[in-house]
């Protein structure tokens, strides 16, 4: 029996799960007081605080983290890497602490996994799996349309690959031989094309459909004037936290929007359907990347709980391939499965360089 601890840090909480083989023994969101986090100058400075808080929580729950076989954390903002498992090493931690330009709580995943490795009395491994910078783009995918501006591969790689692997299993086709489109719909939305087991292109959250909080692609000639009226920080917040559905309807709650539609709010219906319309366009765009040879289309993420939204998308893309929905996100299970594959020898872990 393999004991696996999974750690997924977020901006105000850390998701923690403990598994014995695939059996879940504990799954909890450990919340962090904003007043406490505000004491730290950087994300990396939160390490000891979060580690001690998680250890105290596990002690209260009776989980002996000194006996784990693997501690696996969410992968943070590393340089572009291939998909799969990576053992935590000094170079990885140095990059996440001192070199990355993207300072996000996910950067703590590798550090916290390493911290639990150091407390284990067993031959424990510390690793990450499918970090947000997984890059399997081919060269055509990288051309943006403006020299000097390169398209980059960054998105919900962990959940999208997990869903694509599950879908390939469901359609009884090896992932390495399948062509699958996965639409992850949440506060930010990313759509990915999986061709023969590789994510060869994305519709990224800043260039594809608008989502709950992000604008997606915009008409540049209409948008450029705002860049001279606002600061870089204001523009970034406007497009990534205050755009999309919340800019039109004043809420980031899909449930609230559904209720407003039920009560006859035509503006809510228009915006919600427009979001589905743009997601369908993004799926159709990536179908051309796969030359129309698509085995399956999957809709996942928090918004996939909305049957209304999913059905609007299905109406427009079901001619391409069978469409299914897998609501929510499966990051914890994906991290666990990656660790179990490494522990069993089914998959070899990479060395970060």
C-alpha positions, 0 to 999 in steps of 0.5 A: 500500500502506497501512502500519498500526500497531495498539496495544492496551494491557492491564493488564500488556502491550500488543498490537502489530500491523503491517499492510501493507494487510490483510496481517499482518506482525507481531502480538505481545504486549509484556509489561511487568514488574509491578515496572516498572509499579508505579513509576508513580503513574497509568496515564498516567504509563506512557506514556513507558515503554510507548512506548519499550518498543514502539519498541525491540521494533519496532526489533528486529523490523525494522519501520520505524515512521517510515513508517506511514500510520496508528497506531490505538489501542484507545479508552479511557474517553471520555464516551459517543460514537457508533461509528466512528473518532475522530482523536486530538486534544488534547481527547481526551488531556486527557480520558483523562489528567485527566478520566476517572473510569475509569482503565484501560490502554486509556486509553493507546491514543490517547496511544500512537497519537499518539506514533507519529504524531509519530515518523513522517516521513510524513503519518501519522494517529493515531486510535482506533476504537469505544472502550469507551464507544460509546453507541447506546442508545435512550431505553428502554434507559437506564431502570434501574428506580430514579430516579437510576441510569441504565443506561450503554452500556459494554462490548466494543463494538470486538469486538462491532461487528466480529463483527456486521459480519462476520456481516452480510457472511456472511448477505449482508445490509447491516449497516445493515439487519440485526438481530443479537445478539452474545454476547461471553463472557470474564472479563466477558460482554456481550451486545448487540442490533444493530438496523439497524446500531446497538447499541441495548441491552446485557446488561452484565457487571454486570447480565446472566449471570455470567461467568468472574470477574464475578457478573452480576446478583444478588438485591439483597435477598440481596446488600445485607447484604454491602455493610454488612460490606465496603468499597467496594473489597472489594465491587468486587473480589468482584463483578468479579474474584472472582465468577462461575465462579471463586467457585464452582470456584476457577478462571478457566480454562474448559479446567480446568473442561472437564477436571473435567467430563470426569472426572465433576465434577458441580459443575463441570458444573452451574456451567458449564451454569448460565453457558450457561443465563444467557447463553441467557436474556440472548440471549432477553431481547435478542430481545424488544428486536428484537421477535423479528426476529433475523437471526443470533445469534453467540457470541464471546470466549474461552469460545466455544472451548468446544463444550460451552458453545456447544452448551448455548446453542444448544440454548436459543436456536436457535429464535430465529435461526441461531446461529454461533460466532466464538471469540476476539476480533478487536480488532486486525483491527477496529482495522486495518479501521477505519484502512484505511477511513479511509485509503481515504476509505470512512469519515470520521473523527469529531472528538472534542469 
